[in-house]
C-alpha cells in the first residue's frame, strides 16, 4: 500500500494510505524518489492562511481535498516511470504532484529530467520555472542595476538566473546574514536591507513581507520597476505611495507562474517554459538552494518547524525508499 501526506487541518499533517491504480492508455505510473517542500507557499497552506477567495486559484494541479483542509498539496516531485509509453518507461521525470510514494498521471503531465540534471536537484524545477517567468516579466536590460529582495527559494532562483546577465549588477537582499553564503554560491552580491545599494533600475521582490516591498520601492531609481513575486495569503500590505512613488514615476508589476509571461506567450508554451527550467538546472550552483533533507516518513513532524520558521530552510528535500 502506498502513502500520501495530507494536511488534516491547519498545523496538523499525517500520512494516509492510498491506492494507486494501474495506468491506462496515455498514462504513466511514477514511483517517487524525491519531493521538495516549497517553504513559502506550503507554509501558508500548512498554517491555513489561503484566503477563501483564492481557494480555487491556489489549487495545485493534482491537489485533492480543499483548503484549509483536509487537503493533499504539493508540486515538487521527481520519480521514475515504472509503467507507461515506451519513450518514458524507466525515465526520471518531474511532475507537479504532492508528496506521495507513487502515483498515476497523464503522460503529458511529466517532464523528463535531462541526463545532465541530477534527480535530487530536479525537485527545484517548479521553482526555477517560476523564476524564468519572473525574469521574462521583468525584462532586464544590459547593464541594469538589479536587486532581488528576499532570499527564499524563488528569490535565489531569480538571482541565479540573473547572475550572468551582461553588464548587470545583481545583489541579493535579505534580512538573514546567513543568506550571504548562498549569494556567494550563486555568484551574486549580498546585502542586508539597510546596506543594499540603491539607484536600481529593477527590483524583484520575493520576501513576502510588507517591509520588503517598501524597501524595494526605496531602492529604485527614477522610472524604476518592482516585479512583485510574493504571495501574501490572507495578509494585507500597506505602502507609502504618498512619498516618492509618483515623483520618481515608479512601477509595481505583478508576476505569477499560473500564466506564461505576455512577453513570451505567443511563442512559448508551459511545456517550453518547464523544459527551459530543466536545462538551467544542469548548473550545480542551484544545489545551494537545497538546505535540508528528511525521509518521507518524517514529513508530518518536519513540516511544523518548517512552516513556523524554527527549522530554517530554502528547499527541504524529502527522500523516498
C-alpha positions as CSV (number, residue, x, y, z in Angstrom):
1,X,0.0,0.0,0.0
2,X,1.3,3.4,-0.9
3,X,1.1,6.6,1.2
4,X,0.5,10.3,0.8
5,X,1.0,13.3,3.0
6,X,-2.2,15.1,3.9
7,X,-2.9,18.3,5.9
8,X,-5.7,17.1,8.1
9,X,-6.3,20.6,9.5
10,X,-4.1,23.7,9.7
11,X,-1.0,22.8,11.6
12,X,-1.7,19.1,11.6
13,X,-0.2,16.7,9.0
14,X,-0.4,13.0,8.6
15,X,0.4,10.1,6.3
16,X,-2.6,8.3,4.8
17,X,-2.7,5.1,2.8
18,X,-3.6,5.5,-0.8
19,X,-4.5,3.0,-3.6
20,X,-2.6,3.7,-6.8
21,X,-4.5,2.3,-9.9
22,X,-2.9,0.7,-12.9
23,X,-2.2,3.3,-15.6
24,X,-4.5,3.4,-18.6
25,X,-3.7,4.4,-22.2
26,X,-1.8,7.7,-22.2
27,X,-0.9,7.5,-18.5
28,X,2.2,6.8,-16.5
29,X,2.8,5.1,-13.2
30,X,5.6,7.0,-11.3
31,X,7.4,5.9,-8.2
32,X,8.6,8.9,-6.3
33,X,12.3,9.3,-5.5
34,X,12.3,12.8,-4.1
35,X,9.9,15.6,-3.4
36,X,10.5,19.2,-2.2
37,X,8.8,21.3,0.4
38,X,8.3,24.8,-1.1
39,X,8.6,26.6,2.2
40,X,6.9,29.8,1.3
41,X,3.7,28.5,-0.3
42,X,3.4,25.3,1.6
43,X,3.9,27.1,4.9
44,X,0.9,29.3,4.1
45,X,-1.1,26.2,3.2
46,X,0.1,24.4,6.3
47,X,-0.9,27.3,8.6
48,X,-4.3,27.6,6.9
49,X,-3.7,31.1,5.5
50,X,-5.0,30.7,2.0
51,X,-7.8,33.3,1.7
52,X,-11.2,31.9,0.9
53,X,-11.4,33.9,-2.3
54,X,-8.2,32.3,-3.5
55,X,-9.1,28.7,-2.8
56,X,-9.6,27.8,-6.4
57,X,-6.8,30.0,-7.8
58,X,-4.3,28.3,-5.4
59,X,-5.2,24.7,-6.2
60,X,-2.2,22.6,-7.2
61,X,-2.5,20.6,-10.4
62,X,-3.1,17.3,-8.6
63,X,-4.4,18.5,-5.3
64,X,-7.0,16.5,-3.5
65,X,-9.4,18.0,-0.9
66,X,-10.0,21.6,-0.3
67,X,-8.4,24.5,1.7
68,X,-8.0,24.9,4.6
69,X,-8.1,21.0,5.0
70,X,-8.2,18.1,4.7
71,X,-6.0,18.7,1.6
72,X,-3.2,16.9,-0.2
73,X,-1.0,19.6,-1.5
74,X,2.5,19.9,-3.1
75,X,4.1,20.4,-6.5
76,X,7.8,19.4,-6.5
77,X,8.0,15.7,-7.3
78,X,10.7,13.6,-9.0
79,X,10.3,9.9,-9.7
80,X,10.9,7.1,-12.1
81,X,8.3,5.9,-14.7
82,X,7.6,2.3,-14.0
83,X,4.7,1.8,-16.4
84,X,3.7,3.8,-19.4
85,X,4.6,4.6,-23.0
86,X,7.9,3.1,-24.2
87,X,9.6,6.5,-24.6
88,X,9.0,7.3,-20.9
89,X,9.4,3.9,-19.2
90,X,12.4,3.9,-17.0
91,X,12.9,7.7,-17.3
92,X,13.4,10.0,-14.4
93,X,10.7,12.7,-14.6
94,X,9.4,15.8,-12.8
95,X,5.8,16.3,-12.0
96,X,3.7,19.0,-10.2
97,X,2.5,16.3,-7.8
98,X,2.1,16.3,-4.0
99,X,4.2,14.2,-1.5
100,X,3.2,10.6,-2.3
101,X,5.2,7.4,-2.7
102,X,3.7,6.6,-6.2
103,X,1.0,8.0,-8.5
104,X,-0.6,7.8,-11.9
105,X,-1.0,10.9,-14.1
106,X,-1.4,11.6,-17.8
107,X,1.9,11.1,-19.7
108,X,1.9,14.8,-20.8
109,X,1.9,15.9,-17.1
110,X,5.5,14.7,-16.6
111,X,8.7,16.3,-17.8
112,X,11.7,14.1,-18.5
113,X,14.8,15.1,-16.4
114,X,17.8,15.6,-18.7
115,X,20.8,13.3,-18.0
116,X,22.8,16.4,-17.1
117,X,20.5,17.2,-14.2
118,X,20.8,15.0,-11.0
119,X,17.4,13.8,-9.9
120,X,17.9,15.1,-6.4
121,X,18.3,18.7,-7.9
122,X,15.4,18.3,-10.3
123,X,12.9,18.9,-7.5
124,X,13.7,22.6,-8.0
125,X,12.2,22.6,-11.5
126,X,8.9,24.1,-10.4
127,X,10.6,27.0,-8.6
128,X,13.0,27.7,-11.3
129,X,10.1,27.7,-13.8
130,X,8.6,30.5,-11.6
131,X,11.9,32.4,-11.7
132,X,12.1,32.0,-15.5
133,X,8.6,33.5,-15.8
134,X,9.6,36.3,-13.4
135,X,12.7,37.2,-15.5
136,X,10.5,37.2,-18.6
137,X,8.1,39.6,-16.9
138,X,10.9,41.8,-15.6
139,X,12.6,42.2,-19.0
140,X,16.1,43.2,-17.6
141,X,18.3,45.3,-19.8
142,X,22.1,45.0,-20.4
143,X,23.9,46.9,-17.7
144,X,20.9,47.2,-15.3
145,X,21.4,47.6,-11.6
146,X,19.2,44.9,-10.1
147,X,18.3,43.9,-6.6
148,X,16.4,40.7,-5.6
149,X,14.8,41.4,-2.3
150,X,14.0,38.1,-0.4
151,X,16.4,35.2,-0.4
152,X,14.0,32.4,-0.3
153,X,13.6,29.7,-3.0
154,X,12.1,31.9,-5.6
155,X,14.3,34.9,-4.9
156,X,17.5,32.8,-5.0
157,X,16.4,31.1,-8.3
158,X,15.9,34.5,-9.9
159,X,19.3,35.7,-8.6
160,X,20.9,32.6,-10.1
161,X,19.4,33.2,-13.5
162,X,20.4,36.9,-13.5
163,X,23.9,36.3,-12.2
164,X,25.4,36.1,-15.7
165,X,23.3,38.8,-17.3
166,X,25.6,41.0,-19.4
167,X,27.0,44.0,-17.5
168,X,24.4,43.8,-14.7
169,X,25.0,44.5,-11.1
170,X,22.9,41.9,-9.2
171,X,22.5,41.9,-5.4
172,X,20.5,39.5,-3.3
173,X,19.0,41.4,-0.3
174,X,17.8,39.5,2.8
175,X,17.4,40.2,6.5
176,X,19.2,37.0,7.3
177,X,23.0,37.4,7.1
178,X,23.3,33.7,6.6
179,X,22.0,34.1,3.1
180,X,25.3,35.7,2.2
181,X,26.9,32.2,1.7
182,X,24.0,31.3,-0.7
183,X,24.5,34.5,-2.7
184,X,28.2,33.8,-2.9
185,X,27.5,30.3,-4.2
186,X,25.1,31.7,-6.8
187,X,27.7,34.3,-8.0
188,X,25.8,37.5,-6.9
189,X,26.4,40.2,-4.3
190,X,24.7,40.2,-0.9
191,X,23.4,42.9,1.5
192,X,21.0,43.2,4.4
193,X,18.1,45.7,3.7
194,X,19.9,48.6,5.4
195,X,23.1,48.0,3.4
196,X,21.6,47.4,0.0
197,X,22.8,49.5,-2.9
198,X,20.1,51.9,-4.3
199,X,19.5,53.6,-7.6
200,X,18.3,50.3,-9.0
201,X,16.7,50.1,-12.4
202,X,14.9,46.9,-11.5
203,X,14.0,45.2,-8.2
204,X,12.4,41.8,-8.0
205,X,10.6,41.3,-4.7
206,X,10.1,37.9,-3.2
207,X,10.3,38.4,0.6
208,X,6.5,38.1,1.3
209,X,6.8,41.0,3.7
210,X,5.4,44.5,3.7
211,X,8.8,45.8,4.9
212,X,10.5,44.0,1.9
213,X,8.1,45.6,-0.6
214,X,8.6,49.1,0.9
215,X,12.3,48.7,0.8
216,X,12.1,47.5,-2.8
217,X,10.4,50.8,-3.8
218,X,13.1,52.7,-1.8
219,X,15.9,51.1,-3.8
220,X,14.6,52.2,-7.2
221,X,15.9,55.0,-9.3
222,X,13.5,57.2,-11.3
223,X,11.3,55.2,-13.7
224,X,12.4,52.0,-11.9
225,X,10.3,48.9,-11.7
226,X,9.4,46.4,-8.9
227,X,8.3,43.0,-10.1
228,X,6.3,41.5,-7.3
229,X,6.6,37.8,-6.8
230,X,5.4,37.5,-3.2
231,X,2.1,35.8,-2.4
232,X,0.8,37.1,0.9
233,X,-2.1,34.7,1.5
234,X,-4.6,36.5,3.7
235,X,-2.2,39.3,4.8
236,X,-2.9,42.9,3.7
237,X,0.0,45.2,2.7
238,X,0.3,48.9,3.2
239,X,2.7,51.0,1.0
240,X,3.9,54.6,1.3
241,X,2.6,55.7,-2.1
242,X,2.4,59.3,-0.9
243,X,6.2,59.7,-0.8
244,X,8.4,59.2,-3.8
245,X,6.2,56.8,-5.7
246,X,4.8,59.4,-8.1
247,X,7.7,61.8,-8.2
248,X,10.0,59.0,-9.3
249,X,7.4,57.5,-11.7
250,X,7.8,54.1,-10.1
251,X,6.0,50.9,-11.3
252,X,4.9,47.8,-9.4
253,X,4.3,44.9,-11.8
254,X,2.8,41.6,-10.7
255,X,4.2,38.2,-11.8
256,X,2.6,34.8,-11.3
257,X,3.6,31.5,-12.7
258,X,0.0,30.5,-13.5
259,X,0.2,32.1,-16.9
260,X,3.1,32.4,-19.3
261,X,4.5,35.9,-19.4
262,X,2.9,38.1,-22.0
263,X,6.4,38.9,-23.3
264,X,6.8,35.2,-24.3
265,X,3.2,33.9,-24.6
266,X,3.0,33.9,-28.4
267,X,6.0,31.6,-28.9
268,X,6.5,29.7,-25.6
269,X,4.1,27.2,-24.1
270,X,4.0,25.9,-20.5
271,X,6.0,22.9,-21.7
272,X,8.6,25.1,-23.3
273,X,9.0,27.1,-20.0
274,X,9.4,23.9,-18.0
275,X,11.9,22.5,-20.4
276,X,14.0,25.7,-20.2
277,X,13.9,25.4,-16.4
278,X,15.2,21.9,-16.6
279,X,18.0,23.0,-18.9
280,X,19.1,25.7,-16.4
281,X,19.2,23.1,-13.6
282,X,22.2,21.5,-15.2
283,X,24.1,24.3,-13.3
284,X,25.4,23.0,-10.0
285,X,25.0,26.4,-8.4
286,X,21.4,25.5,-7.8
287,X,22.4,23.0,-5.2
288,X,22.8,25.9,-2.8
289,X,19.0,26.1,-2.7
290,X,18.6,22.7,-1.1
291,X,19.3,23.2,2.6
292,X,17.9,20.2,4.3
293,X,16.7,16.6,3.9
294,X,14.4,14.2,5.6
295,X,12.8,10.8,4.9
296,X,9.2,10.8,3.8
297,X,8.1,9.1,7.0
298,X,9.2,12.1,9.0
299,X,7.2,14.7,6.9
300,X,4.4,15.1,9.5
301,X,7.0,16.0,12.1
302,X,9.1,18.2,9.8
303,X,6.5,20.5,8.3
304,X,5.5,22.2,11.6
305,X,9.0,23.6,12.3
306,X,9.5,24.4,8.6
307,X,6.2,26.3,8.4
308,X,6.9,28.1,11.7
309,X,10.5,29.1,10.9
310,X,12.1,27.0,13.7
311,X,13.8,24.9,11.0
312,X,15.4,27.4,8.6
313,X,15.3,26.3,5.1
314,X,15.1,27.2,1.4
315,X,14.0,24.0,-0.2
316,X,13.7,21.0,2.1
317,X,14.2,17.7,0.2
318,X,12.2,14.6,1.0
319,X,13.6,11.2,0.2
320,X,11.7,8.0,-0.5
321,X,12.8,4.4,-0.2
